[in-house]
């Protein structure tokens, strides 16, 4: 949460450029500590998040959801029920 909005936008722009270079037949996994809380609104973000989101969405979560929706990616840890102690790693 210590990066400015401009730095975050620059990061996501670079990430988008990288994702766009991945061939469609390849599988893509993006791993990282995004400090994003994507919330529970799986109805609005169908296919992007599942029914097992936690907490309320934060600004990093909004940014991540927009990115994932645009690039047809999903936040995988929201699709599986996990014990609370294992949810945030």
C-alpha positions, 0 to 999 in steps of 0.5 A: 500500500506504500506505492503511489497510484502512478506507480501502481498504474505503471506496474499494471501497464507493464504487466498488461504488456507482458500478458499480451505477449503470452500465446493463447495456447499457453497457460498463464499464472500470475503470482504475487503479493498484490495487497488486493482484497477483491471482496465477495461480489462474484455476481458482478465479476462472474468468471473473474472471482468465485463464491469464496471471496473474503472481506470488502474490496479495497482499491488494490482489489478494484485495480486487480479485478479490472485487470483480470476482467480485461484480460479474462483472468481469474483470482483462483483463491476465490473459487475454493473454500479454504480454512480462514487461517489459510486464506491470506498467505 
